[in-house]
């Protein structure tokens, strides 16, 4: 039995790096600094150790050969999930380029709302370090931050030491939209967050009115979305009087039509606050299931985030056309490769009657057994690696905690690519 300290997590998005893990053979237990996200993710048990073809255990070479046969015969293969570390994503991109596949990561439907805003009008965003050391007003729009990242407040708002604040407990926290699900937002001196509750459908109007108030435009109505305009005026005044304000949102939580326009309004009101002479930054939440890592690697290699096709001489990016779920509905795909190294409960979407290859964390359960299943190790547990946290500025160095004998995503996908090259020669 071994105890390992200062363990970084690839699961929570914020890059928690202070976990203490107890390793007993292949069993993992979080003994310090766990949370409702990290603890169950680390403690998922290993059940599958051998690849399967048509539900029967086979050797790795046999599974690779079957996967190559499927991909070679496909006219339009699609690769989804992309939930892996940097090396795994590099291997996936190399295989997609070789195979002419469409690539779409697991959380891109939500992330698309951010990318459309960034591409259309830009934004002014900050980092976790800046929040920890400078933020004195923190506004949460349309998401339950505690459910998303249970330790966010502990590590980045109620931290005991800060470079530019004498007392972090005096930070002001405001929620617009959802009510916090726990008590993490309560400051060490017992001050509760101000909450202006509204349903998601009213968020576009509420945020638009808040921006108008920041700009000094007159508002005739007395309330919007059940929130008093006077309360929104109070938030506008606080933002314009702050030293370093931060507005955060989770694009994946804004699940209503044309939510990208609301994201854009949030980003524009941040610019308006800065135009008044006050520092204010945005902070989009993400980093779950390796989505930031996938988009980073895609960006390095192609200049685009995910949702691109490699069947031409150049990568083609289209955030609408290359949505694999729509491609399934339209009957456009004839082979499906799903990669999920982090979460054994995240099963692939149903692609219809097309051959499916799953490269997934050991323990996955399927309603329909895929043609080929490769059980793989998890980055940060079964092998070392790198994964990007949600602010995209730090690549977390993940540790190997145990010897499970499971291959990495990169091992499997590289083997498939090399075998495919031989088949195509």
C-alpha positions as CSV (number, residue, x, y, z in Angstrom):
1,X,0.0,0.0,0.0
2,X,1.4,3.4,-1.1
3,X,0.4,6.9,-0.3
4,X,1.1,9.6,-3.0
5,X,0.8,13.3,-2.2
6,X,0.4,16.4,-4.4
7,X,-1.5,14.4,-7.0
8,X,-2.9,16.6,-9.9
9,X,-6.4,15.9,-11.2
10,X,-7.4,15.7,-14.9
11,X,-11.1,15.5,-13.9
12,X,-12.2,18.8,-12.3
13,X,-11.1,21.3,-14.8
14,X,-9.4,23.7,-12.3
15,X,-6.3,21.6,-12.0
16,X,-6.5,20.6,-8.4
17,X,-2.9,19.4,-7.6
18,X,-3.0,18.7,-3.9
19,X,-4.8,15.4,-3.7
20,X,-3.4,12.6,-1.5
21,X,-4.0,9.2,-3.0
22,X,-3.7,5.7,-1.5
23,X,-2.7,3.0,-3.9
24,X,-3.3,-0.7,-3.0
25,X,-2.4,-2.8,-6.0
26,X,-4.7,-1.5,-8.7
27,X,-7.2,0.0,-6.2
28,X,-7.2,3.8,-5.8
29,X,-8.6,5.7,-2.8
30,X,-8.6,9.5,-2.4
31,X,-7.8,10.1,1.3
32,X,-7.3,13.9,1.3
33,X,-8.7,16.9,-0.6
34,X,-11.2,14.9,-2.7
35,X,-14.5,16.3,-3.9
36,X,-17.7,15.0,-5.5
37,X,-16.0,15.3,-8.9
38,X,-12.5,14.0,-8.3
39,X,-13.1,11.2,-5.7
40,X,-15.4,9.0,-7.8
41,X,-13.3,9.7,-10.9
42,X,-10.1,8.5,-9.3
43,X,-11.8,5.6,-7.5
44,X,-13.4,4.0,-10.6
45,X,-12.4,0.3,-10.6
46,X,-10.8,-1.7,-13.4
47,X,-13.0,-4.4,-14.8
48,X,-11.8,-4.9,-18.4
49,X,-8.2,-5.6,-19.2
50,X,-8.4,-7.3,-22.6
51,X,-9.7,-5.9,-25.9
52,X,-12.9,-7.3,-27.3
53,X,-14.1,-7.9,-30.9
54,X,-17.8,-8.7,-31.2
55,X,-18.0,-9.1,-27.5
56,X,-15.2,-11.7,-27.3
57,X,-11.8,-11.2,-25.7
58,X,-9.0,-11.0,-28.2
59,X,-5.3,-9.9,-28.3
60,X,-4.4,-6.3,-28.9
61,X,-3.1,-7.1,-32.4
62,X,-6.4,-8.8,-33.3
63,X,-8.4,-5.9,-32.1
64,X,-6.2,-3.5,-34.0
65,X,-6.5,-5.5,-37.2
66,X,-10.3,-5.4,-36.9
67,X,-10.3,-1.7,-36.3
68,X,-8.1,-1.1,-39.3
69,X,-10.4,-3.2,-41.5
70,X,-13.4,-1.1,-40.4
71,X,-11.6,2.2,-41.0
72,X,-10.1,1.2,-44.3
73,X,-13.5,0.3,-45.7
74,X,-15.2,3.5,-44.5
75,X,-16.0,6.4,-46.9
76,X,-16.8,8.9,-44.1
77,X,-15.5,7.8,-40.7
78,X,-16.2,10.1,-37.7
79,X,-14.2,10.3,-34.5
80,X,-15.9,11.5,-31.4
81,X,-15.3,11.9,-27.7
82,X,-11.7,13.1,-27.9
83,X,-11.6,12.7,-24.1
84,X,-7.9,12.1,-23.6
85,X,-4.6,13.7,-22.8
86,X,-2.2,15.7,-25.1
87,X,-0.4,12.6,-26.5
88,X,-3.7,10.8,-27.0
89,X,-5.2,13.7,-28.9
90,X,-2.1,14.0,-31.1
91,X,-2.4,10.3,-32.0
92,X,-6.1,10.8,-32.7
93,X,-5.4,13.7,-35.0
94,X,-2.7,11.7,-36.8
95,X,-5.1,8.9,-37.4
96,X,-7.9,11.2,-38.5
97,X,-5.6,12.8,-41.0
98,X,-4.5,9.4,-42.4
99,X,-8.1,8.2,-42.5
100,X,-9.9,11.3,-43.8
101,X,-12.2,11.4,-40.7
102,X,-14.4,14.0,-39.1
103,X,-13.3,15.0,-35.6
104,X,-15.8,16.3,-33.0
105,X,-15.1,16.4,-29.2
106,X,-17.5,15.5,-26.5
107,X,-18.3,19.0,-25.2
108,X,-18.1,21.0,-28.4
109,X,-21.9,21.7,-28.6
110,X,-21.5,23.8,-25.5
111,X,-18.0,25.1,-26.3
112,X,-19.3,26.2,-29.7
113,X,-21.2,29.1,-28.0
114,X,-17.8,30.4,-26.8
115,X,-16.0,29.9,-30.1
116,X,-18.7,31.7,-32.1
117,X,-18.4,34.7,-29.8
118,X,-14.6,34.7,-29.9
119,X,-14.6,34.5,-33.7
120,X,-17.2,37.1,-34.1
121,X,-16.3,39.9,-31.7
122,X,-13.5,38.7,-29.4
123,X,-13.4,38.7,-25.6
124,X,-11.3,39.9,-22.6
125,X,-10.6,36.9,-20.3
126,X,-8.4,36.1,-17.3
127,X,-6.8,33.2,-15.6
128,X,-7.1,31.3,-12.4
129,X,-4.0,32.9,-11.0
130,X,-5.4,36.4,-11.6
131,X,-8.7,35.5,-9.9
132,X,-6.8,34.1,-6.9
133,X,-4.6,37.2,-6.6
134,X,-6.6,40.1,-7.8
135,X,-10.4,39.5,-8.0
136,X,-12.5,41.5,-5.6
137,X,-15.9,41.1,-7.3
138,X,-17.0,37.7,-8.8
139,X,-20.2,37.4,-10.8
140,X,-21.5,34.0,-11.8
141,X,-23.9,34.0,-14.8
142,X,-26.3,31.1,-15.5
143,X,-24.5,28.2,-13.9
144,X,-24.1,26.4,-10.6
145,X,-20.4,26.8,-10.0
146,X,-20.3,24.6,-7.0
147,X,-21.7,21.7,-8.9
148,X,-19.3,22.3,-11.8
149,X,-16.2,22.5,-9.6
150,X,-16.8,21.9,-5.8
151,X,-13.3,23.2,-4.8
152,X,-13.3,26.4,-6.9
153,X,-14.1,28.7,-4.0
154,X,-11.8,27.0,-1.6
155,X,-8.8,27.2,-4.0
156,X,-9.3,30.5,-5.9
157,X,-11.6,32.9,-3.9
158,X,-11.3,32.0,-0.2
159,X,-7.6,31.3,-0.4
160,X,-5.7,32.5,2.6
161,X,-2.9,34.3,0.8
162,X,-3.2,36.7,-2.2
163,X,-0.6,38.9,-3.8
164,X,-2.9,42.0,-4.1
165,X,-5.6,41.5,-1.4
166,X,-5.1,41.8,2.3
167,X,-8.3,39.9,3.1
168,X,-9.8,37.5,0.5
169,X,-12.9,37.0,2.7
170,X,-14.2,40.4,1.8
171,X,-14.6,39.4,-1.9
172,X,-18.1,40.0,-3.2
173,X,-19.9,37.1,-4.9
174,X,-23.0,37.6,-7.0
175,X,-25.1,34.9,-8.8
176,X,-27.4,35.8,-11.8
177,X,-29.6,32.9,-12.9
178,X,-29.1,29.7,-10.9
179,X,-29.0,29.4,-7.2
180,X,-25.8,27.9,-5.7
181,X,-26.4,24.3,-4.7
182,X,-24.2,24.3,-1.6
183,X,-22.4,26.6,0.8
184,X,-19.0,27.0,-0.8
185,X,-19.8,30.5,-2.0
186,X,-20.3,31.7,1.6
187,X,-17.1,33.6,2.6
188,X,-14.9,32.7,5.6
189,X,-16.5,35.6,7.5
190,X,-20.0,34.1,6.8
191,X,-21.1,36.6,4.1
192,X,-23.5,34.9,1.6
193,X,-23.5,35.4,-2.1
194,X,-26.1,37.8,-3.5
195,X,-28.5,35.8,-5.7
196,X,-30.7,37.2,-8.5
197,X,-32.6,34.1,-9.6
198,X,-34.2,33.7,-13.0
199,X,-34.9,30.8,-15.4
200,X,-32.5,30.1,-18.3
201,X,-35.0,31.4,-20.8
202,X,-34.9,34.9,-19.2
203,X,-31.1,35.1,-19.1
204,X,-30.7,36.8,-22.5
205,X,-33.0,39.6,-21.5
206,X,-31.5,40.0,-18.0
207,X,-28.0,40.1,-19.3
208,X,-29.0,42.6,-22.0
209,X,-30.6,44.9,-19.5
210,X,-27.5,44.7,-17.2
211,X,-25.3,45.7,-20.2
212,X,-27.6,48.6,-21.0
213,X,-27.4,49.8,-17.3
214,X,-23.6,49.6,-17.4
215,X,-23.6,51.8,-20.6
216,X,-25.9,54.2,-18.8
217,X,-28.9,53.6,-21.1
218,X,-32.3,54.3,-19.5
219,X,-34.5,51.3,-18.7
220,X,-38.3,52.0,-18.4
221,X,-39.2,48.6,-17.0
222,X,-39.2,48.0,-13.3
223,X,-38.2,44.3,-13.5
224,X,-37.0,41.8,-16.1
225,X,-37.2,38.0,-15.8
226,X,-38.5,38.4,-12.2
227,X,-35.5,40.5,-11.2
228,X,-35.9,44.1,-10.1
229,X,-34.1,46.5,-12.5
230,X,-32.9,48.3,-9.3
231,X,-31.0,45.2,-8.3
232,X,-29.4,44.9,-11.7
233,X,-28.5,48.6,-11.4
234,X,-26.8,47.8,-8.1
235,X,-24.7,45.1,-9.9
236,X,-23.8,47.5,-12.7
237,X,-22.7,50.1,-10.1
238,X,-20.6,47.5,-8.3
239,X,-18.9,46.4,-11.6
240,X,-18.0,49.9,-12.4
241,X,-16.6,50.6,-9.0
242,X,-14.6,47.4,-8.6
243,X,-10.8,47.1,-8.6
244,X,-10.7,43.8,-10.5
245,X,-14.1,42.3,-11.4
246,X,-14.5,38.8,-13.0
247,X,-17.7,37.5,-14.7
248,X,-17.8,33.8,-15.2
249,X,-20.2,31.5,-17.2
250,X,-20.4,27.9,-18.4
251,X,-21.4,27.8,-22.1
252,X,-22.5,24.1,-21.7
253,X,-25.0,25.2,-19.0
254,X,-26.6,27.8,-21.3
255,X,-28.7,25.2,-23.1
256,X,-31.3,27.3,-25.0
257,X,-31.6,28.5,-28.6
258,X,-28.8,30.9,-29.8
259,X,-27.2,30.9,-26.4
260,X,-24.0,32.2,-28.1
261,X,-25.7,35.6,-28.3
262,X,-26.0,35.7,-24.5
263,X,-22.3,34.7,-24.2
264,X,-21.6,37.6,-26.6
265,X,-23.6,40.0,-24.5
266,X,-21.7,39.0,-21.4
267,X,-18.4,39.5,-23.2
268,X,-19.5,42.9,-24.5
269,X,-20.6,44.1,-21.1
270,X,-17.2,43.2,-19.8
271,X,-15.7,45.4,-22.5
272,X,-18.1,48.2,-21.5
273,X,-16.9,48.0,-17.9
274,X,-13.3,48.3,-19.0
275,X,-14.3,51.3,-21.2
276,X,-15.4,53.0,-18.0
277,X,-11.9,52.8,-16.7
278,X,-12.3,49.8,-14.5
279,X,-10.5,46.4,-14.9
280,X,-12.9,43.6,-15.6
281,X,-12.4,40.2,-17.2
282,X,-14.4,37.2,-18.3
283,X,-13.8,33.6,-17.3
284,X,-15.4,30.8,-19.3
285,X,-15.7,27.5,-17.5
286,X,-14.8,24.2,-19.1
287,X,-12.0,21.7,-18.9
288,X,-14.1,18.6,-18.3
289,X,-13.6,15.3,-20.2
290,X,-10.4,16.7,-21.8
291,X,-12.3,19.2,-23.9
292,X,-9.7,22.0,-23.4
293,X,-6.9,19.6,-24.2
294,X,-8.6,18.4,-27.4
295,X,-9.2,22.0,-28.6
296,X,-5.7,23.0,-27.8
297,X,-4.1,20.2,-29.8
298,X,-6.5,20.8,-32.7
299,X,-5.6,24.5,-32.6
300,X,-1.8,23.8,-32.7
301,X,-2.1,21.5,-35.6
302,X,-4.7,23.0,-37.8
303,X,-5.5,26.5,-36.5
304,X,-9.1,25.4,-35.7
305,X,-10.8,23.8,-32.7
306,X,-12.6,20.5,-33.2
307,X,-15.4,19.8,-35.6
308,X,-13.3,19.5,-38.7
309,X,-12.9,17.1,-41.6
310,X,-9.7,15.7,-42.9
311,X,-10.9,14.1,-46.2
312,X,-9.5,17.0,-48.3
313,X,-5.9,18.1,-48.7
314,X,-6.5,20.7,-45.9
315,X,-8.5,20.5,-42.6
316,X,-12.0,21.9,-43.1
317,X,-13.7,23.5,-40.1
318,X,-17.4,23.9,-39.7
319,X,-19.0,23.9,-36.2
320,X,-22.5,23.1,-37.6
321,X,-21.8,20.7,-40.5
322,X,-19.5,18.4,-38.7
323,X,-21.6,17.8,-35.6
324,X,-21.4,14.0,-35.4
325,X,-24.9,13.6,-33.9
326,X,-26.4,15.4,-36.9
327,X,-24.2,13.3,-39.2
328,X,-25.6,10.1,-37.6
329,X,-29.2,11.5,-38.0
330,X,-28.5,12.3,-41.7
331,X,-26.9,8.9,-42.4
332,X,-23.6,10.6,-43.4
333,X,-21.2,8.4,-41.4
334,X,-20.3,4.8,-42.1
335,X,-17.7,4.2,-39.3
336,X,-17.5,5.5,-35.8
337,X,-14.5,5.8,-33.4
338,X,-15.1,7.0,-29.9
339,X,-12.4,7.9,-27.4
340,X,-13.1,8.4,-23.7
341,X,-10.2,7.8,-21.4
342,X,-11.6,9.6,-18.3
343,X,-15.1,8.5,-17.6
344,X,-16.3,4.9,-17.9
345,X,-19.9,6.0,-17.5
346,X,-19.7,8.2,-20.5
347,X,-20.8,5.9,-23.3
348,X,-20.7,6.8,-27.0
349,X,-23.8,8.2,-28.7
350,X,-25.8,5.8,-30.8
351,X,-24.5,6.0,-34.4
352,X,-27.1,3.7,-35.9
353,X,-26.2,0.5,-37.7
354,X,-22.6,1.5,-38.4
355,X,-19.4,-0.3,-37.3
356,X,-18.2,1.2,-34.0
357,X,-14.8,1.2,-32.3
358,X,-14.5,2.3,-28.7
359,X,-11.2,3.3,-27.1
360,X,-12.4,3.8,-23.5
361,X,-11.7,3.6,-19.8
362,X,-11.9,0.2,-18.4
363,X,-15.4,-0.6,-16.9
364,X,-17.5,0.9,-19.7
365,X,-21.0,-0.7,-20.0
366,X,-22.8,-0.6,-23.4
367,X,-26.4,-1.0,-24.4
368,X,-25.0,-2.4,-27.7
369,X,-21.5,-4.0,-27.6
370,X,-19.3,-2.2,-30.2
371,X,-17.6,-4.1,-32.9
372,X,-14.2,-3.4,-31.2
373,X,-13.5,-2.2,-27.7
374,X,-10.1,-1.3,-26.4
375,X,-10.0,-0.8,-22.6
376,X,-7.3,1.8,-21.9
377,X,-5.6,3.4,-18.9
378,X,-6.5,6.8,-17.6
379,X,-4.1,9.7,-17.9
380,X,-3.0,10.7,-14.4
381,X,-3.7,7.3,-12.9
382,X,-2.4,4.5,-15.2
383,X,0.2,6.6,-17.1
384,X,1.7,10.0,-17.0
385,X,0.7,12.7,-19.4
386,X,-0.4,16.3,-19.8
387,X,-3.9,17.9,-19.8
388,X,-5.0,21.5,-20.0
389,X,-7.0,23.1,-17.2
390,X,-10.0,25.3,-18.0
391,X,-8.1,28.6,-18.4
392,X,-5.9,27.1,-21.2
393,X,-2.7,28.6,-19.8
394,X,-1.3,25.6,-17.9
395,X,-0.7,22.1,-19.1
396,X,-1.0,20.0,-15.9
397,X,1.7,17.3,-15.6
398,X,-0.2,14.1,-14.7
399,X,1.4,11.4,-12.6
400,X,1.3,7.6,-13.0
401,X,-0.1,6.2,-9.8
402,X,-0.3,2.5,-10.4
403,X,0.8,-0.3,-12.8
404,X,-2.4,-1.6,-14.4
405,X,-0.9,-2.9,-17.6
406,X,-3.5,-1.0,-19.6
407,X,-2.3,0.8,-22.8
408,X,-2.7,4.5,-23.2
409,X,-5.0,6.2,-25.8
410,X,-1.8,7.1,-27.7
411,X,-0.6,3.5,-27.7
412,X,-3.8,2.1,-29.2
413,X,-4.4,4.9,-31.8
414,X,-0.8,4.9,-32.9
415,X,-0.9,1.1,-33.3
416,X,-4.0,1.5,-35.5
417,X,-2.5,4.2,-37.6
418,X,0.7,2.2,-38.2
419,X,-1.3,-0.9,-39.2
420,X,-3.5,1.3,-41.4
421,X,-0.4,2.7,-43.2
422,X,0.7,-0.8,-44.0
423,X,-2.7,-1.7,-45.3
424,X,-2.9,1.3,-47.5
425,X,0.6,0.8,-49.0
